[in-house]
């Protein structure tokens, strides 16, 4: 029997006679539960559709205790606090600003430290929201999960909102953030080569992915394509020199507009297609503007890539 959860939309299959909580936990869901005998009410859910048996009684609606209830047919439950496999809870943290430093190309490197005893939980490649005067802004995490309390952001300071945010961080020395967000992450490492495609400060997300791969001992090749409009738009990365010595990491800087330098020129997808005659075995991650990401997707699909091989947060927040 299929059990579908609201409000998340996640679902799982329960075996005949299996209790809902047992099925969810067997399949890797993180569920609120304590006593497992229906006394604490922690695992309570609302049966919206379908029938379930609890303590010998068949129920068609109303509250059920998932540690006792067995679905008799496909069911829909409103069950708060359940996390699907790999999903992490959203948390709000007030972080200390430990570094706010320009690194070239109008980009600032910002380091935050979460409170002691509250290490942030996120997957490599996810992003956070940071409160600013009048709203909030999203920034990819350039740090990787193994760095514990320390978080890193790369902020392009060309628009007034970003400039004002940097002034706020330097003035208050506190950043109020919420995390994690984003589906284009590495909760699980792929079983083959990675291609990382970043435009501008989209490099922050790729920085997180590369550092995570290093920490996890990832043995497959990783190909990074970092694109900007002009050579002076590249900014300093703290681990670039170390990356150049790694045997399975291949670094490509690509300039699109002004090609007066000794590196590669053109569009990012052109560079990828030049390097790979066969795109079939690659896991591709892309970060940049919606226009850049969709143009890259279309070009790589035309070159033989399956669209499902590519992941990008743009697909969720700016669906085409």
C-alpha positions in Angstrom: 0.0 0.0 0.0 1.3 3.5 -0.9 1.3 6.1 1.8 1.5 9.7 0.6 2.5 12.4 3.0 1.2 16.0 3.2 2.4 18.7 3.1 5.7 17.3 1.6 4.2 15.1 -1.1 6.7 12.3 -0.3 5.4 8.8 -0.5 6.5 5.2 0.3 5.2 1.6 0.1 4.1 -0.2 3.2 4.2 -4.0 3.3 1.0 -5.9 4.2 0.4 -5.8 7.9 3.3 -3.3 8.4 2.7 -0.3 10.6 3.1 3.1 9.0 5.9 4.3 11.2 7.8 1.0 10.8 7.5 1.3 7.0 8.7 4.9 6.9 11.7 4.2 9.1 12.6 1.1 7.1 12.8 3.2 4.0 15.0 5.9 5.6 12.4 8.5 6.6 13.2 10.5 9.8 9.9 10.5 11.7 8.8 12.1 15.0 8.3 9.2 17.5 9.0 8.3 21.1 7.1 5.6 22.9 6.1 3.5 19.9 2.9 2.3 21.7 0.5 5.3 21.0 0.8 6.8 24.5 3.0 9.8 23.8 1.0 11.0 20.7 4.3 12.3 19.2 3.8 10.3 16.0 0.2 11.3 15.5 -1.0 12.1 11.9 -4.3 13.0 10.3 -5.7 10.3 7.9 -7.0 12.4 5.0 -7.8 9.6 2.5 -7.9 5.8 2.6 -8.4 3.3 5.4 -6.1 2.1 8.2 -6.5 -0.4 11.1 -5.4 0.8 14.6 -5.8 -1.4 17.7 -8.3 -3.6 15.8 -10.5 -0.6 14.7 -10.8 0.4 11.0 -10.5 4.1 10.5 -11.3 6.1 7.4 -10.5 9.6 8.7 -9.2 11.5 11.7 -6.2 11.2 13.9 -4.1 8.0 13.9 -1.0 7.0 15.6 1.5 5.9 13.0 3.3 3.6 15.4 0.1 1.5 15.6 -1.8 2.1 12.4 -1.6 -0.3 9.4 -2.8 0.9 6.0 -5.5 -1.3 4.5 -5.3 0.5 1.1 -3.5 3.5 -0.4 -3.6 6.3 2.1 -2.9 10.1 2.3 -1.7 11.4 5.7 -1.1 14.9 6.9 2.0 14.2 9.0 4.2 17.1 10.1 7.9 16.8 10.9 8.7 13.9 8.6 11.9 14.2 6.6 12.5 12.1 3.5 15.8 10.2 3.1 18.6 12.8 2.7 16.3 15.7 3.7 17.5 17.9 6.5 15.5 20.1 8.8 15.3 23.8 8.2 17.0 25.8 11.0 17.5 29.5 11.8 20.8 30.5 13.2 22.4 33.8 14.4 26.0 33.5 13.1 29.1 35.5 14.0 30.7 37.2 11.0 34.4 36.2 11.2 35.6 37.4 7.7 34.4 39.9 5.2 37.1 40.4 2.6 37.2 41.4 -1.1 38.8 38.8 -3.3 38.7 40.4 -6.7 36.1 40.8 -9.5 33.8 42.8 -7.1 33.4 39.6 -5.1 33.6 39.4 -1.3 34.4 36.3 0.7 32.3 36.1 3.8 32.9 33.6 6.6 30.3 32.9 9.3 30.5 30.9 12.5 27.4 29.2 13.8 26.8 29.2 17.6 28.6 26.6 19.7 26.5 23.5 20.2 24.4 24.2 17.0 26.5 23.0 14.1 24.6 23.7 10.8 23.4 20.6 8.9 23.5 20.8 5.1 24.5 18.8 2.0 27.4 20.0 -0.2 25.9 22.2 -2.9 23.0 23.6 -0.9 22.3 27.3 -0.2 21.0 29.5 2.7 18.9 32.6 3.1 20.4 35.5 4.9 18.3 38.3 6.5 18.9 41.8 5.2 17.2 45.1 5.8 13.8 44.8 4.0 14.0 41.1 3.2 16.3 38.2 2.6 18.8 37.0 0.0 19.9 33.5 -1.1 23.6 32.6 -1.4 25.2 29.3 -2.2 27.3 27.8 0.5 30.9 27.6 -0.6 31.8 25.7 2.5 31.4 21.9 2.8 29.7 20.0 5.6 32.9 18.7 7.2 33.8 22.3 8.1 31.4 22.1 11.0 30.3 25.5 12.4 32.1 27.6 9.7 30.1 28.7 6.7 31.4 30.5 3.6 29.7 32.7 1.1 30.9 34.5 -2.1 28.9 37.7 -2.6 29.1 39.7 -5.8 28.9 43.4 -4.8 27.6 45.2 -7.9 23.9 45.6 -7.0 22.8 48.0 -4.3 21.1 45.2 -2.3 24.4 43.2 -2.1 26.5 46.2 -1.2 24.0 47.2 1.5 24.1 43.6 2.9 27.9 43.7 3.1 27.8 47.0 4.9 25.2 45.5 7.3 27.4 42.4 8.0 30.5 44.5 8.6 28.5 46.9 10.9 26.6 44.3 13.0 29.0 41.4 12.8 26.0 39.1 13.1 24.3 37.2 10.2 20.8 35.7 10.7 20.5 32.8 8.4 18.1 29.9 7.5 19.3 26.7 6.0 19.5 24.4 4.1 17.8 24.9 0.8 18.3 23.4 -2.6 18.1 20.0 -4.4 21.3 20.2 -6.5 23.5 18.7 -3.8 25.7 15.7 -3.1 23.9 13.9 -0.4 25.3 10.8 -2.2 28.4 10.7 -4.4 27.9 9.5 -7.9 29.4 6.4 -9.3 31.2 8.1 -12.1 32.7 11.4 -13.4 31.4 14.8 -12.3 31.2 17.9 -14.5 30.7 21.1 -12.6 29.6 24.2 -14.7 29.7 27.6 -12.9 29.1 31.1 -14.1 30.5 33.9 -11.9 29.8 33.4 -8.3 28.0 30.2 -9.2 31.5 29.0 -8.4 30.6 29.1 -4.7 28.4 26.0 -5.1 31.1 24.2 -7.0 33.6 25.1 -4.3 31.4 23.2 -1.8 31.1 20.2 -4.1 34.8 20.0 -4.8 35.8 20.3 -1.1 33.2 17.7 -0.2 34.6 15.3 -2.8 38.1 15.9 -1.4 37.0 15.2 2.1 35.1 12.0 1.1 38.0 10.6 -1.0 36.1 10.7 -4.3 38.1 8.7 -6.8 36.3 9.6 -10.1 37.4 12.5 -12.3 35.9 15.9 -11.5 35.9 18.5 -14.3 35.3 22.1 -13.4 34.3 24.7 -16.0 34.2 28.2 -14.5 33.1 31.0 -16.8 33.1 34.8 -16.6 32.6 37.6 -19.1 36.1 39.1 -18.7 39.4 37.7 -17.3 39.3 40.3 -14.4 36.0 38.8 -13.3 37.7 35.7 -11.9 38.2 36.0 -8.2 40.6 34.4 -5.7 39.7 31.0 -4.3 41.4 29.8 -1.1 42.1 26.3 -2.4 42.8 26.9 -6.1 46.6 26.2 -5.8 45.9 23.0 -3.9 43.3 21.9 -6.5 45.8 22.3 -9.3 47.9 19.5 -7.7 45.1 16.9 -7.5 45.3 14.1 -10.0 41.6 13.7 -10.6 40.5 17.3 -10.7 40.6 19.2 -14.0 40.2 23.0 -13.9 39.0 25.1 -16.9 38.6 28.8 -16.8 36.5 30.1 -19.7 36.0 33.8 -20.8 33.0 34.6 -23.0 33.1 38.2 -24.0 36.7 39.6 -24.1 39.1 37.0 -25.4 42.3 38.9 -24.9 43.9 36.4 -22.6 45.8 33.1 -22.9 43.1 30.9 -21.6 40.0 29.3 -23.1 37.3 31.5 -24.8 33.7 31.0 -25.7 30.6 29.6 -23.9 30.8 27.1 -21.1 28.8 24.4 -22.9 31.1 24.8 -25.9 34.1 24.0 -23.8 32.3 20.9 -22.3 31.4 19.6 -25.8 34.9 20.2 -27.0 36.3 18.0 -24.2 33.7 15.2 -24.2 32.7 13.3 -27.3 30.4 11.1 -25.2 28.3 12.8 -22.4 26.5 9.7 -21.4 28.5 8.7 -18.3 28.6 12.2 -16.7 26.8 13.7 -13.7 26.5 17.4 -14.4 25.9 20.2 -12.0 25.3 23.8 -13.2 25.0 27.1 -11.4 24.4 30.5 -12.9 21.5 32.6 -14.2 18.4 30.8 -15.4 19.2 31.9 -19.0 22.7 30.5 -18.7 21.6 27.2 -17.1 18.8 26.5 -19.6 21.1 27.4 -22.6 23.6 25.0 -21.2 21.0 22.3 -20.7 19.7 22.6 -24.3 23.2 22.6 -25.8 24.3 19.5 -23.9 21.0 17.6 -24.6 21.5 18.4 -28.3 25.0 17.0 -27.9 23.7 13.7 -26.6 23.2 14.2 -22.8 20.1 12.9 -21.2 18.4 15.9 -19.5 18.1 13.9 -16.2 21.9 13.8 -15.9 22.0 17.6 -15.1 21.1 19.1 -11.8 20.6 22.8 -11.0 18.7 24.8 -8.4 17.3 26.9 -11.3 15.1 24.0 -12.3 13.2 24.5 -8.9 13.1 28.3 -8.4 12.8 29.3 -12.1 11.0 26.4 -13.9 10.7 26.8 -17.6 
